[in-house]
Amino acid sequence: KKGHPSLALCLNLLRPWGMWLSPQLPFPSPAELPEDCHQLFLAGQQSSGIFQVQPAGSQPFKVYCDMTAEGGWTVIQRRMDGSVDFDQLWDAYKNGFGDLRGDFWLGLEKIHRLVQEGKYNLMIELEDWEGNSQVVQFVFSLGGENTAYTLNLLGPLSGELENAIGEFRQLPFSTRDRDHDLKADTNCAKHLSGGWWFSTCGHANLNGKYFRSIPRQRHERKQGIFWKTWKGRYYPLKSTIMKIQPAALEAEP
C-alpha cells in the first residue's frame, strides 16, 4: 500500500534527478527514492519532468512524471513525432526504448514493477489530425514476463472506448518475435508493425507505425496508430500518451 513519503524523501526529491535543493543534503539512499510519480507528488513535487524512482524489489530507474493532472502520473508511452521506431523485438519492449522527453516506451518489466503491489489506473490520451482528443481510463494490473506481461482489465474507470481492448479481459503482450495474440493464422505485431496487447489484429494498436500525414493507401493506413472505436480501423492517430497512477486514491486521507 502506498503511504505518505518520509521527511527525507520530501527534502531530497523536490527537484528532478540530479538537481537537489542544497549541495549539503546527502545523496538519497535507494530506500528514500519514491516508488512512482504519485508518491513524488505527495512529497510536494508539482512540476513535470524526469525523475528517479524505485518500486519495491526493483533497481532504480528513470521515468517521466506528468504532474499536470491531479495526483501525479507515471508516463509509460508517448507518441508525438515519429522520431522513434516502435517496430521492435521482445527484449526492446521488455526493457524500454526511446527518449523520455519525446517518443518512448518505458518497458514492460518496469511497468510490471510499478504496478505489482496493487491496482492501477491506466489513462490513455488520443489525438487526431483535426485537433480532436479523447481520453479513456481503465483499472488494470499487469502480470510478469512468465505471463507474457498479460494485461488484466479490471473494469473501465471512465470513457466510452473500452471495447477497443476490453473485448477480452486478459491479453498477453505480443511482438514480431513473440506471438501471443489470439489470431491463429496471423502474427498481429508483425502485420501491424509494433508490439501490443493484441486480441485479434483489428481493435487497437498504439505502438504501430507513425505517419506524419494520413496515407492515401488503405493497406498503409492499417499499420498506423489506431483505436478502432474512436476514429476507426484505418485512421492513423497523430499522438498518444499512456500513463498510470495508483487506483482508489480517494480512499487515502
Phi, psi and omega in degrees: 000136180286126178252179177284145185290156178286165177299319179299319178297316180300318183288321188273343190240030178271008174221159179303164181309128178091357180234099187257160184294327183209139178294343179282341180288138181290151173299130186292141175288159180306328181294340182267354178289147177291153178281331179198183183290332178296317178295324176295322176299319178295334179281355176110358179288124183242353180259137177289154178162189181266130182223160175267132177231164177212093174298160181304131178075012184240157168285154178296149173207163183268145177222163170260124180258126175262106182261008180283334177264143185306128174103341181084122182238140174267117183280129182249346178203142174212134173233123180213343183214000178074017183284347182236133177280120181264004176275074187246164179273176186305311184298324178293316178292329176293314188266339179100157180200164178099194185243121183300340178267356180227230177279134179196162169236121188296321182123130183299321181293320177295317178298316178301316179297322181295323189255004190293340185266003180173189179280145179232153169273135171249116176257130179242122178251126183241144177224137177262186184273359178257007179088008177272152180222160179214144179232137174223146179231144175231152163267131186212166165225165183225124177287171179276186183297331179294346175254010188061036179050053182296128176275119179255110180274120186257011178122144179288138174274318177195166180101168185240015188248015191296333184288354175293332171230354186266007176300324175244137187276344179226121183227119174286158180275143180233144169230174183298335179256001175220092187270107179242011184288175185262009180258108192296326188261006184218140170268099187299319182297320177289318182293327187248010169065040176175150178282146182192170172275080184275141164265271161265185189272357194251009186264315181194150169200102180271001178247022179284188181293137179269127176250133178278352170206163184282119180296151178285326186278130181299320183293336174283317184299329183292344178272357185278185176282121183216156174223100195305319186282358173256292186252001179097169186291333188244029176246107179283122185286159181277319183207154175217149171223133173241130181214155187231157181202145178305139179282165176059042179295336181294345179279347181281146179292000000 
